[in-house]
Amino acid sequence: MIDTMGFKAIIDYDTYEKIKEKTRNTKRVDKDTGELEFEYDNGQTNHSSNYKVSYGISDEYWDYLKPEDSSKSLTNARKNQPVKKSGIPHVKLEFSIPKILIGHNLQSVGIALIYDAIYEAKKAFEEKYECVLPDMNEWYCYRIDTCANYILASEQEVRNYISFLSKLDYPRREPIRYGDSGIYFPSQQNTFKVYAKGPEFKKHDKERFVENIELSKKLSEQSRNILRLEAEHKLRIRYITNQYNRKPEKTSFDRGEEIHLNYLKHQIDRLNEEKSSPDCQPERTAKIDKEVARIKLKLETIADRMFMPENDNALEEMKIKTFEGYPQIKNLIDIFDCKSEMERITAKLLSGTSSKVTQSLAVENLIRKNCTKKQASTFIAVYYTIVNQGQSYARQAYERNIYYRALALFRNIGVSLITNDPDEKSSTDYGFPADFRLDMDESNPYYQKPLQSIEEVLAIAVKKKPF
C-alpha cells in the first residue's frame, strides 16, 4: 500500500558541518556569466540487493506561513508565495519502504512497517557519517507514494487491460499514454499512474540483481503479471495537515502512536533474540543492553505522555507540528489513510469498480431508471461513444456540460466503463478476465494484500538482515 517516502530530519549545525565534510558537492555555473545557478550537498548509502538511498543536506527551507497585515487579517492565499529562508539545517532522505525491507517492490507493504524501514535507513546513514539523527518520530514527511498491485495471469493480460483503460481518463484531467505499458495522470495534488510492472522492473531494478541470475530471472517473471496503480502525494499531505490544524480533534485512539509503540516493543524482542544467540559477542551484547535500555526509557516517556492530564492549552497542543507545511511521521499516520486516498483517486477513473453492470442492456436500463426519458437518451449515447471510441473523442463530440454530467451520473449509479459494447462482447474478448476489478480488499482475488508485519517481510526478503 506504500512505496517511496520522502523525509526531512532537522539537525544542529555541528552535525550539519560534520556530514557536509563527507558529502558530494554538486553545482551548476553559467559559463557565460559565471553565475552560480544552484548548489547542493548530497550522497548515498548502500543497502541490500544493491539498493541505494539518496539524500541531501541543506540549511535552506521554504516558509509557508501566511503574513498578517496591520488589520491582523491573512493575505489572499493565492497571492501569498512561500519564502525561501536559511537557518534550519536538515537532512533530506527519500527511499522505497519495500526495497529497504525486501530488496524490491513487487510485494506491497502496509504503513505499519514504516518504522522498520526508517530504522534501517537511519542506521546506515549514522554509521557512514558517524553522527546521530533525530528520533524517527521527529522526522517530517514531505512525500508518500501509495500503491496497489494486482496479479493477473500473464503480462499480456496486464497490457490488454491498460490498452483498454487508455480509452478512459480522469474527469477534467488529460492522461499521458505510453502505449499498452502505462497511463500517467499528472496533477498538483497527486500524480497517478497505472502501469505494467514488468517493463518498469526491467528498466529500473533488474540490474541490481545481476549477481544472482536465478533470483533476477525469478523476480523478472513475477513482475510481468503485476498491474500497478500508484499515486504520489506531496501537496495533498500539506493540504490534509492544514485542514486538520484548522480544527484539531482529540481522539481516544492514536493510530500513529500505537504503530510506533508496537515497533518499539518488537524491536526489543528482536534485540533480545539476537542477544540470546550463541554467536553474539560480548561487545555486541553490551550495545544491545544499552539500546534496550534506551527503548524502554522511550516507552515510559510515551506512556507518561498518553496519560498526562489535559491543560488549558490542550486544543492548541493538539495541532500538528510542521516543517515546510509537512507533518511528522506519527501525525501523518493519524491523518493520512493510505487506502482511502488510493480508493478516492482510483474511483475518479470510473473503471474497475465493484459494479456488476457488464451488459449493455443492463446499463441502459440502469440509466433510464435514474433519469428522465430525454436525459436517458442523451447519457446512453455518451456511454456508447465512450466505450467504443474513448473519452477523448466523446469529450469533443458532446457539449462540456452534457459530457461531465454523464460522467457524474455513471459514477453515482455504479456504471463501470470497463464493460461490454453494444454487441455484448465480454471483457475476456479484450484479453483480461471478465471479473477483474480494482477493489482494494481481500475479497478481490486479483488484489495483492500488503505485508503488515516484520515477520511476513523476513519470510520473503531477498536478504535477511538482523534488526
C-alpha positions as CSV (number, residue, x, y, z in Angstrom):
1,M,0.0,0.0,0.0
2,I,3.0,2.3,0.4
3,D,6.3,2.6,-1.6
4,T,8.5,5.6,-1.8
5,M,8.5,8.1,1.1
6,G,10.4,11.3,1.5
7,F,11.6,12.7,4.9
8,K,13.4,15.7,6.3
9,A,15.2,15.4,9.7
10,I,16.2,18.6,11.4
11,I,19.8,18.6,12.8
12,D,22.0,21.1,14.6
13,Y,24.8,23.0,12.8
14,D,27.6,20.8,14.4
15,T,26.1,17.7,12.8
16,Y,25.4,19.6,9.6
17,E,29.1,20.6,9.2
18,K,30.2,17.1,10.1
19,I,28.1,15.5,7.5
20,K,28.9,18.1,4.9
21,E,32.6,17.3,5.1
22,K,31.9,13.8,3.7
23,T,29.3,14.6,1.1
24,R,29.5,15.3,-2.6
25,N,29.0,18.9,-3.7
26,T,27.0,19.4,-6.9
27,K,26.7,22.8,-8.5
28,R,26.0,24.3,-11.9
29,V,27.6,27.5,-13.1
30,D,26.7,29.5,-16.2
31,K,30.0,29.7,-18.1
32,D,29.0,32.9,-19.9
33,T,28.2,34.9,-16.8
34,G,29.9,32.9,-14.1
35,E,26.7,32.9,-12.1
36,L,26.0,30.0,-9.8
37,E,22.6,28.6,-10.8
38,F,22.4,26.0,-8.0
39,E,24.5,24.1,-5.5
40,Y,23.7,21.3,-3.0
41,D,25.4,18.6,-1.0
42,N,24.3,15.0,-1.5
43,G,25.3,11.4,-1.1
44,Q,24.1,7.8,-0.9
45,T,24.0,4.9,1.5
46,N,24.1,1.2,0.3
47,H,21.5,-1.4,1.3
48,S,20.7,-5.0,0.4
49,S,20.3,-6.0,-3.2
50,N,22.4,-3.1,-4.3
51,Y,19.7,-0.6,-3.4
52,K,21.0,2.9,-2.8
53,V,19.3,5.6,-0.7
54,S,20.0,9.1,-1.9
55,Y,20.0,12.1,0.4
56,G,20.8,15.8,0.5
57,I,21.6,18.2,3.3
58,S,20.8,21.9,3.4
59,D,20.0,24.7,5.8
60,E,17.6,26.4,3.4
61,Y,13.9,25.8,3.7
62,W,10.5,27.2,2.4
63,D,8.5,29.3,4.8
64,Y,4.8,28.7,4.0
65,L,3.4,30.8,6.9
66,K,1.0,33.5,5.7
67,P,1.9,37.0,6.8
68,E,-0.6,39.2,8.6
69,D,-1.3,42.8,7.6
70,S,-1.9,45.7,10.0
71,S,-5.6,44.6,10.5
72,K,-4.4,41.1,11.5
73,S,-6.2,39.5,8.6
74,L,-4.5,36.9,6.5
75,T,-3.4,37.9,3.0
76,N,-5.0,36.3,0.0
77,A,-3.8,32.7,-0.1
78,R,-3.4,32.7,-3.9
79,K,-1.3,35.8,-3.8
80,N,0.9,34.6,-1.0
81,Q,4.0,32.7,-2.1
82,P,6.4,30.7,0.0
83,V,9.6,32.5,1.0
84,K,13.0,30.8,0.8
85,K,14.9,31.2,4.0
86,S,18.0,29.8,5.7
87,G,18.9,28.8,9.2
88,I,17.3,25.3,9.7
89,P,19.9,22.6,8.8
90,H,18.3,19.3,7.8
91,V,18.9,16.0,6.0
92,K,16.5,15.0,3.2
93,L,16.1,11.3,2.6
94,E,13.9,9.6,0.0
95,F,13.6,5.8,-0.4
96,S,11.3,2.9,-1.1
97,I,10.0,1.2,2.0
98,P,9.6,-2.3,0.4
99,K,13.0,-2.0,-1.3
100,I,14.7,-1.3,2.0
101,L,12.9,-4.2,3.7
102,I,12.6,-6.8,0.9
103,G,15.0,-5.7,-1.8
104,H,12.3,-5.0,-4.3
105,N,8.7,-3.6,-4.5
106,L,6.9,-6.4,-6.3
107,Q,5.2,-7.0,-3.0
108,S,3.4,-4.1,-1.3
109,V,3.7,-3.3,2.4
110,G,1.5,-1.7,4.9
111,I,2.1,1.6,6.8
112,A,2.8,-0.4,10.0
113,L,6.2,-1.2,8.6
114,I,7.4,2.4,8.1
115,Y,9.4,2.5,11.3
116,D,11.3,-0.8,10.4
117,A,12.4,0.7,7.1
118,I,13.3,4.1,8.5
119,Y,15.4,2.3,11.2
120,E,17.5,0.6,8.5
121,A,18.0,3.9,6.5
122,K,18.7,5.8,9.7
123,K,21.2,3.2,11.0
124,A,23.1,3.1,7.6
125,F,23.3,6.9,7.5
126,E,24.6,7.2,11.1
127,E,27.2,4.5,10.6
128,K,28.5,6.2,7.4
129,Y,28.7,9.7,8.7
130,E,29.4,8.9,12.4
131,C,26.5,11.1,13.6
132,V,23.2,10.8,15.3
133,L,20.0,11.8,13.5
134,P,16.8,12.8,15.5
135,D,14.4,10.2,16.7
136,M,12.4,8.7,13.8
137,N,9.1,10.2,15.2
138,E,10.6,13.7,14.8
139,W,11.2,13.3,11.0
140,Y,8.9,15.3,8.7
141,C,7.3,13.5,5.8
142,Y,7.0,15.5,2.6
143,R,6.2,12.7,0.2
144,I,4.3,9.4,0.3
145,D,3.6,7.1,-2.6
146,T,0.6,4.9,-2.1
147,C,0.1,1.9,-4.4
148,A,-1.8,-1.3,-5.2
149,N,-0.6,-4.4,-7.0
150,Y,-3.0,-6.7,-8.9
151,I,-1.9,-10.1,-10.1
152,L,-3.1,-11.3,-13.5
153,A,-2.3,-14.5,-15.4
154,S,0.2,-13.0,-17.8
155,E,1.9,-9.8,-18.9
156,Q,-0.3,-9.8,-22.0
157,E,-3.4,-9.6,-19.8
158,V,-1.9,-6.7,-18.0
159,R,-1.1,-4.9,-21.2
160,N,-4.6,-5.7,-22.6
161,Y,-6.2,-4.1,-19.6
162,I,-4.0,-1.0,-19.8
163,S,-4.8,-0.8,-23.6
164,F,-8.5,-0.9,-22.9
165,L,-8.2,1.5,-20.0
166,S,-6.3,4.0,-22.1
167,K,-9.7,4.9,-23.7
168,L,-10.6,6.5,-20.3
169,D,-9.3,9.4,-18.3
170,Y,-10.0,11.3,-15.2
171,P,-12.8,13.9,-15.4
172,R,-11.2,17.1,-16.4
173,R,-7.7,15.5,-16.5
174,E,-6.0,14.6,-19.7
175,P,-3.7,11.5,-19.4
176,I,-0.4,10.9,-20.9
177,R,-0.4,7.4,-22.6
178,Y,2.6,5.1,-23.0
179,G,1.1,2.6,-25.5
180,D,0.0,-0.6,-23.7
181,S,2.6,-0.3,-20.9
182,G,1.1,2.6,-18.8
183,I,-1.0,5.7,-18.3
184,Y,0.1,8.8,-16.4
185,F,-2.2,11.3,-14.9
186,P,-0.3,14.4,-13.7
187,S,-1.8,16.8,-11.1
188,Q,-0.6,19.3,-8.5
189,Q,-2.3,17.5,-5.6
190,N,-1.2,14.0,-6.6
191,T,0.3,12.2,-9.6
192,F,-1.5,8.9,-10.6
193,K,0.0,6.1,-12.6
194,V,-1.4,2.8,-14.0
195,Y,1.4,0.7,-15.5
196,A,2.7,-2.8,-16.2
197,K,5.3,-3.6,-13.6
198,G,7.3,-5.9,-15.9
199,P,8.8,-3.2,-18.1
200,E,9.3,-0.9,-15.2
201,F,11.2,-3.6,-13.2
202,K,13.4,-4.4,-16.1
203,K,14.3,-0.8,-16.6
204,H,14.9,0.3,-13.0
205,D,15.6,-2.7,-10.8
206,K,16.6,-5.9,-12.7
207,E,20.3,-4.9,-13.0
208,R,20.5,-4.7,-9.2
209,F,20.2,-8.5,-9.1
210,V,22.9,-9.3,-11.7
211,E,25.0,-11.1,-9.1
212,N,22.2,-13.6,-8.6
213,I,21.0,-14.7,-12.1
214,E,18.4,-17.2,-10.8
215,L,16.8,-14.6,-8.5
216,S,16.9,-12.0,-11.2
217,K,15.0,-14.3,-13.5
218,K,12.5,-15.3,-10.9
219,L,11.7,-11.6,-10.0
220,S,11.5,-10.6,-13.6
221,E,9.0,-13.4,-14.3
222,Q,7.0,-12.4,-11.2
223,S,6.9,-8.7,-12.2
224,R,5.3,-9.4,-15.6
225,N,2.0,-10.4,-14.2
226,I,1.6,-7.3,-12.0
227,L,-0.7,-4.4,-12.8
228,R,0.4,-1.5,-10.7
229,L,-1.6,1.5,-9.5
230,E,0.5,4.2,-7.9
231,A,-0.2,7.7,-6.5
232,E,2.5,10.2,-5.4
233,H,1.3,12.6,-2.7
234,K,3.1,15.9,-1.9
235,L,0.7,18.9,-1.9
236,R,-2.0,16.5,-0.7
237,I,-0.1,15.9,2.6
238,R,0.2,19.7,3.2
239,Y,-3.5,20.2,2.4
240,I,-4.7,17.5,4.8
241,T,-2.3,18.8,7.5
242,N,-3.6,22.3,7.2
243,Q,-7.2,21.1,7.3
244,Y,-6.6,19.3,10.5
245,N,-4.8,22.2,12.1
246,R,-7.8,24.4,11.4
247,K,-9.9,22.2,13.6
248,P,-7.8,19.7,15.6
249,E,-9.7,16.8,17.2
250,K,-8.9,14.8,20.2
251,T,-9.3,11.1,19.6
252,S,-9.2,8.2,22.0
253,F,-7.2,6.1,19.6
254,D,-3.9,7.5,18.4
255,R,-3.0,5.3,15.4
256,G,0.4,6.8,14.8
257,E,1.4,6.4,18.5
258,E,0.2,2.8,18.5
259,I,2.2,1.8,15.5
260,H,5.3,3.4,17.0
261,L,4.7,1.6,20.3
262,N,4.3,-1.7,18.5
263,Y,7.5,-1.1,16.6
264,L,9.5,-0.3,19.7
265,K,8.2,-3.5,21.5
266,H,9.1,-5.7,18.6
267,Q,12.5,-4.0,18.4
268,I,13.2,-5.1,22.0
269,D,12.1,-8.7,21.1
270,R,14.4,-8.8,18.1
271,L,17.4,-7.4,20.1
272,N,16.8,-9.9,22.9
273,E,16.6,-12.7,20.4
274,E,19.9,-11.6,18.9
275,K,21.5,-11.3,22.3
276,S,20.5,-14.9,23.2
277,S,22.2,-16.2,20.1
278,P,25.5,-18.2,20.9
279,D,27.2,-16.1,18.1
280,C,26.6,-12.8,19.9
281,Q,29.9,-11.4,21.0
282,P,30.3,-9.6,24.4
283,E,30.9,-6.2,22.7
284,R,27.6,-6.6,20.7
285,T,25.8,-7.8,23.9
286,A,26.8,-4.6,25.7
287,K,25.5,-2.5,22.7
288,I,22.2,-4.4,22.8
289,D,21.7,-3.8,26.5
290,K,22.3,-0.1,26.0
291,E,19.8,0.0,23.1
292,V,17.2,-1.9,25.0
293,A,17.5,0.4,28.0
294,R,17.1,3.4,25.7
295,I,14.0,2.0,24.0
296,K,12.4,1.1,27.4
297,L,13.0,4.7,28.6
298,K,11.3,5.9,25.4
299,L,8.3,3.6,26.1
300,E,8.0,5.0,29.6
301,T,8.1,8.6,28.2
302,I,5.3,7.8,25.6
303,A,3.2,6.1,28.3
304,D,3.5,9.2,30.6
305,R,2.5,11.5,27.7
306,M,-0.5,9.4,26.9
307,F,-1.9,9.6,30.4
308,M,-0.9,13.2,31.0
309,P,-4.0,15.2,32.2
310,E,-5.3,17.9,29.8
311,N,-4.4,21.6,30.4
312,D,-6.0,24.8,29.3
313,N,-3.8,24.8,26.1
314,A,-4.8,21.2,25.2
315,L,-6.5,22.1,21.9
316,E,-3.6,24.2,20.8
317,E,-1.2,21.5,21.7
318,M,-3.2,19.0,19.6
319,K,-2.2,20.9,16.4
320,I,0.3,19.2,14.3
321,K,3.9,20.5,14.3
322,T,5.1,21.1,10.8
323,F,8.2,21.9,8.7
324,E,7.6,23.5,5.3
325,G,3.9,22.6,5.9
326,Y,4.6,18.9,6.3
327,P,3.8,16.8,9.4
328,Q,5.9,14.5,11.5
329,I,5.6,10.8,10.8
330,K,3.4,9.8,13.7
331,N,0.9,12.6,12.8
332,L,0.9,11.6,9.2
333,I,-0.1,8.1,10.1
334,D,-3.0,9.6,12.1
335,I,-4.4,11.9,9.5
336,F,-3.5,10.2,6.2
337,D,-5.4,7.0,5.3
338,C,-3.4,5.3,2.5
339,K,-6.2,3.0,1.4
340,S,-8.9,5.7,1.4
341,E,-6.7,8.1,-0.6
342,M,-6.0,5.4,-3.2
343,E,-9.7,4.5,-3.4
344,R,-10.7,8.1,-3.7
345,I,-8.3,8.7,-6.6
346,T,-9.0,5.4,-8.4
347,A,-12.7,6.0,-8.2
348,K,-12.3,9.0,-10.5
349,L,-11.3,6.7,-13.3
350,L,-14.8,5.3,-13.4
351,S,-13.4,1.9,-14.1
352,G,-12.9,-1.4,-12.5
353,T,-15.3,-0.7,-9.7
354,S,-17.3,-3.4,-7.9
355,S,-20.2,-2.7,-10.3
356,K,-21.8,-5.9,-11.7
357,V,-23.1,-3.9,-14.7
358,T,-21.4,-5.8,-17.5
359,Q,-24.0,-5.9,-20.3
360,S,-25.1,-3.0,-22.4
361,L,-28.8,-3.6,-21.9
362,A,-28.4,-3.6,-18.2
363,V,-26.5,-0.3,-18.4
364,E,-29.3,1.2,-20.5
365,N,-32.0,0.1,-18.0
366,L,-30.0,1.5,-15.1
367,I,-29.6,4.8,-16.8
368,R,-33.3,5.0,-17.7
369,K,-34.2,4.1,-14.1
370,N,-32.3,7.1,-12.7
371,C,-33.0,9.8,-15.4
372,T,-35.8,11.4,-17.3
373,K,-36.6,10.0,-20.8
374,K,-34.8,12.8,-22.5
375,Q,-31.7,12.7,-20.2
376,A,-31.5,8.9,-20.5
377,S,-31.4,9.1,-24.3
378,T,-28.5,11.6,-24.2
379,F,-26.5,9.8,-21.5
380,I,-26.8,6.4,-23.2
381,A,-25.4,7.9,-26.3
382,V,-22.5,9.4,-24.3
383,Y,-21.9,6.0,-22.7
384,Y,-21.7,4.1,-26.0
385,T,-19.4,6.8,-27.5
386,I,-17.0,6.4,-24.6
387,V,-17.0,2.6,-24.7
388,N,-16.5,2.4,-28.5
389,Q,-14.3,5.4,-29.2
390,G,-12.8,6.6,-25.9
391,Q,-13.3,9.5,-23.6
392,S,-11.1,11.9,-25.6
393,Y,-13.4,11.5,-28.6
394,A,-16.5,11.7,-26.5
395,R,-15.3,14.9,-24.9
396,Q,-15.0,16.6,-28.2
397,A,-18.3,15.1,-29.6
398,Y,-20.5,16.4,-26.8
399,E,-21.0,19.8,-25.1
400,R,-18.9,20.1,-22.0
401,N,-21.9,20.3,-19.7
402,I,-23.5,17.2,-21.1
403,Y,-20.3,15.2,-21.1
404,Y,-19.4,15.9,-17.4
405,R,-23.0,15.4,-16.2
406,A,-22.9,12.0,-17.9
407,L,-19.6,11.1,-16.1
408,A,-21.1,12.2,-12.8
409,L,-24.2,10.0,-13.4
410,F,-22.1,6.9,-14.3
411,R,-20.1,7.3,-11.1
412,N,-23.1,7.8,-8.9
413,I,-25.1,4.8,-10.2
414,G,-22.1,2.5,-10.3
415,V,-21.7,2.1,-14.0
416,S,-18.3,0.8,-14.9
417,L,-16.9,1.9,-18.3
418,I,-14.8,-1.3,-18.4
419,T,-17.9,-3.1,-19.7
420,N,-19.4,-4.7,-22.8
421,D,-20.0,-2.9,-26.0
422,P,-23.4,-2.8,-27.8
423,D,-22.7,-6.2,-29.4
424,E,-22.4,-7.6,-25.9
425,K,-18.7,-8.6,-26.3
426,S,-17.3,-9.8,-22.9
427,S,-14.2,-8.3,-21.3
428,T,-12.5,-11.6,-22.0
429,D,-12.6,-10.8,-25.7
430,Y,-10.5,-7.8,-24.8
431,G,-7.9,-10.0,-23.2
432,F,-8.4,-9.7,-19.5
433,P,-10.7,-11.6,-17.0
434,A,-14.4,-10.7,-17.0
435,D,-14.5,-10.4,-13.2
436,F,-11.3,-8.2,-12.9
437,R,-11.8,-5.1,-10.8
438,L,-9.7,-2.6,-8.8
439,D,-11.3,-3.1,-5.4
440,M,-8.7,-3.0,-2.6
441,D,-9.8,-5.7,-0.3
442,E,-9.3,-9.4,0.4
443,S,-12.5,-10.4,-1.4
444,N,-10.9,-9.3,-4.7
445,P,-8.9,-12.4,-5.9
446,Y,-6.6,-10.2,-8.0
447,Y,-5.6,-7.7,-5.3
448,Q,-2.3,-8.3,-3.6
449,K,-2.6,-8.0,0.1
450,P,0.1,-5.7,1.6
451,L,2.5,-7.2,4.2
452,Q,1.7,-5.9,7.7
453,S,4.4,-7.4,10.0
454,I,8.2,-7.7,10.0
455,E,7.7,-11.5,10.3
456,E,6.0,-11.5,6.9
457,V,8.8,-9.4,5.5
458,L,11.6,-11.7,6.7
459,A,9.8,-14.7,5.3
460,I,10.1,-13.3,1.7
461,A,13.0,-10.8,2.0
462,V,15.7,-11.2,-0.7
463,K,18.3,-11.0,2.0
464,K,17.5,-11.3,5.7
465,K,19.2,-8.7,7.8
466,P,19.4,-8.5,11.6
467,F,17.4,-5.7,13.2
